[in-house]
Amino acid sequence: MTSSGVRIGCSVITGLERVARDEIKEKLEVTEAEIDSQRGKVFFELCHLGSIGQVTKLRSVEHVFAVVDCRSSEEVFGSTEEAEKYFMTLPDSIDWTDGLKVSINSTILCKNNDHL
């Protein structure tokens, strides 16, 4: 999450990342520079929580999730105990506020639209 909004992640069918990027740019008015993609996933900043309804209506994405924290995947631990301690304290070090708001809002929208 950043101070400018909520980081959103979407899973897409592998190979259709470009289609999802184009749809996100068109419907959510997100710039190309604000969209990151990798195989089967697309990430972008959502500036207003009120726009989550539009995200749930994207046709090129399969699943939508809020990214509550980003960590380096290159973290190396000297021992199993170090890794265990790190992961046991991780949930307390994350600000869950906006991620939970996104989750709650999208769940309510989906229930109201019979998506669940």
Helices and strands as residue ranges (DSSP letters): E 6-11, H 17-28, G 32-34, E 35-38, E 41-46, G 49-51, H 52-55, E 63-67, H 80-89, G 90-93, H 97-112
